[in-house]
Amino acid sequence: MTKRSRRTRMRKSRLPVGDKASQIDFLQPPNASAIVYSGPIPQRTAENGIVAILRENATFASGSGTSFISILDNNPSGADNWSEYSNAWGEYRVLAMRVEYEPIQVVNTAAVTAAPLVHSVVHQPGLVSSPTNYGQAFSIGDAKLGNTMRKYVRLWRMSGSSEAVYQSTLAPAATGLSVLSSAFGLTTATTYGYAFITYLVQFRTSSV
């Protein structure tokens, strides 16, 4: 009797078929259990450039006073990887921002006073000055009420021609105020938390 060798059929994993790399607008993530990525990698195009994610953080602290005013604009040049893109591209604009406030003082004690925290998404920087009280802070933008000891997340998206203009990567500047956070009646010289900022930035070659 002849022994038949058993063949094990190796099934190739099927990858989703998509457009060419230069035409991809969105990437489909691989399966959560995948350990190898063999999908497309978008390449830059002469017309639209590339879209990149940049990140930085800011400190929310009262300093020598009893208040803090945090004005986070849409200038991404403070991000650690800014030079990686600014050295390769001539112009940029910020499509969106995500600001996440993470408190480190989470219990109201005699040593550290909790306070209301007003945060707003703002699209008209010329109309805004630093508020000096809650009444002023609550009248700015789409103000929402939180607390210095609670997390919050705010989203800013490019809106209007003044924010859609491209800036030179050699002279980065804000085109929108983006997110304003204000708190008063705080304990002096105290760090209350940190803001983690994610920018979605479109880079392109210079138009001139």
C-alpha positions in Angstrom: 0.0 0.0 0.0 1.4 3.3 -1.0 1.5 6.1 1.5 0.1 9.3 0.3 2.0 12.3 1.4 -0.4 14.8 3.0 -0.1 18.3 1.6 -0.8 21.2 3.7 -2.4 24.0 1.8 -1.0 27.3 2.7 -3.7 30.0 2.4 -2.4 33.3 1.4 -3.8 36.2 3.4 -5.9 38.4 1.1 -5.1 42.1 1.3 -7.8 44.6 0.3 -7.3 45.9 -3.2 -7.1 49.6 -3.4 -6.0 52.4 -5.6 -2.4 53.2 -6.4 -0.4 54.7 -3.6 -0.3 58.1 -5.1 -4.1 58.2 -5.3 -5.0 57.0 -1.8 -6.9 59.3 0.4 -7.5 57.0 3.4 -5.7 53.9 4.5 -7.6 50.9 5.8 -6.0 49.6 9.0 -4.8 46.0 8.9 -6.4 43.3 11.1 -5.8 43.8 14.8 -3.8 40.6 15.1 -1.5 41.3 12.1 2.2 41.3 12.7 3.3 42.4 9.2 2.0 45.3 7.2 2.2 44.9 3.4 -0.3 47.4 2.3 0.3 50.6 0.3 2.4 53.5 1.5 1.1 56.9 0.1 3.6 58.9 -1.8 3.6 62.6 -2.2 1.9 64.1 -5.2 2.9 67.3 -7.0 -0.6 68.8 -6.7 -1.7 68.1 -3.1 1.5 67.3 -1.2 1.2 65.1 1.9 -0.8 65.2 5.1 1.2 64.5 8.3 0.4 64.2 12.0 2.5 66.4 14.4 2.3 66.5 18.2 3.4 68.7 21.1 2.3 69.4 24.6 1.7 72.5 26.8 1.7 73.0 30.6 -1.4 74.4 32.4 0.1 76.1 35.4 -0.9 79.1 37.6 2.6 80.5 37.9 3.0 83.4 40.3 -0.7 84.3 40.0 -4.0 82.6 40.8 -5.2 82.1 37.2 -4.0 80.6 34.0 -4.9 81.6 30.4 -3.9 79.0 27.8 -4.1 80.1 24.2 -3.3 77.2 21.8 -3.1 78.4 18.2 -2.7 76.4 15.0 1.0 77.0 14.6 2.5 73.5 14.6 6.2 74.6 14.5 6.7 73.7 18.2 6.2 70.0 17.4 9.3 67.8 17.8 9.1 66.5 14.2 8.3 69.9 12.6 11.7 70.2 11.0 11.4 66.8 9.4 8.7 68.3 7.2 9.6 72.0 7.0 13.0 71.1 5.5 11.3 69.1 2.8 8.3 71.2 1.9 7.8 74.9 1.1 4.3 75.6 2.5 1.8 74.2 5.0 -1.7 74.6 6.4 -3.3 73.1 9.5 -6.4 71.1 8.6 -7.4 70.2 12.2 -6.3 70.1 15.8 -7.1 67.9 18.8 -6.4 69.2 22.2 -6.6 66.8 25.2 -6.3 68.2 28.7 -4.9 65.7 31.2 -5.0 66.9 34.9 -2.4 65.9 37.4 -4.1 67.5 40.3 -7.2 65.3 40.7 -8.3 65.8 44.3 -9.3 69.1 45.8 -7.3 69.6 49.0 -6.2 72.4 51.3 -2.9 72.6 49.4 -4.4 72.6 45.8 -7.7 74.4 45.0 -9.8 73.0 42.1 -11.6 75.6 40.0 -14.0 75.8 37.0 -12.1 75.6 33.7 -13.7 77.3 30.7 -12.5 76.0 27.3 -13.5 77.4 23.9 -12.9 76.6 20.2 -12.3 80.0 18.5 -12.0 81.0 14.8 -11.6 84.7 15.2 -8.3 85.5 16.9 -8.5 89.2 16.3 -11.6 89.5 18.4 -10.2 87.8 21.5 -8.0 89.2 24.2 -7.0 87.3 27.4 -10.0 87.1 29.7 -9.6 88.3 33.3 -12.7 86.6 34.8 -15.2 83.8 34.1 -17.8 86.2 32.6 -15.4 87.2 29.9 -14.1 83.7 29.3 -17.6 82.2 29.0 -18.5 84.7 26.3 -15.7 83.6 23.9 -16.3 81.2 21.1 -18.3 78.0 21.9 -17.4 78.1 25.6 -17.9 74.9 27.6 -17.6 74.5 31.3 -15.3 72.0 32.9 -13.0 71.7 35.9 -9.2 71.9 36.4 -9.3 68.4 37.8 -11.3 66.8 34.9 -10.1 65.8 31.5 -11.5 67.4 28.3 -11.0 67.0 24.6 -11.6 69.8 22.1 -11.5 69.6 18.3 -10.6 72.5 16.0 -11.1 72.2 12.2 -10.0 74.6 9.5 -13.0 76.8 8.7 -13.0 79.6 6.2 -10.6 81.2 3.7 -8.4 83.0 6.3 -7.6 79.6 8.0 -7.2 77.8 4.7 -4.3 79.9 3.4 -0.9 78.2 3.1 2.0 79.5 5.2 5.7 79.4 4.4 7.5 76.7 6.4 10.3 79.2 6.8 8.0 81.6 8.7 5.3 79.6 10.4 2.4 81.6 11.9 -1.0 81.0 13.3 -4.1 81.6 11.2 -6.6 80.8 13.9 -6.7 81.0 17.7 -8.0 77.4 18.0 -8.5 76.5 21.7 -8.6 78.9 24.6 -8.7 77.6 28.2 -9.2 79.8 31.3 -9.3 79.2 35.1 -9.3 81.6 38.0 -9.0 81.5 41.8 -6.2 78.8 41.7 -3.4 77.9 44.0 -0.3 79.9 43.0 2.7 78.4 41.4 1.0 75.1 40.8 0.9 72.9 37.7 -2.6 71.6 37.2 -2.1 69.5 34.1 -0.9 69.2 30.6 -2.5 69.7 27.2 -1.5 67.2 24.5 -2.0 68.7 21.0 -2.2 66.8 17.7 -2.1 68.7 14.4 -3.2 67.4 11.1 -1.0 69.3 8.7 -1.0 69.5 4.9 2.4 70.2 3.3 3.1 71.1 -0.3 5.9 72.6 -2.4 5.9 76.3 -2.7 3.4 77.9 -5.1 5.9 80.6 -6.1 
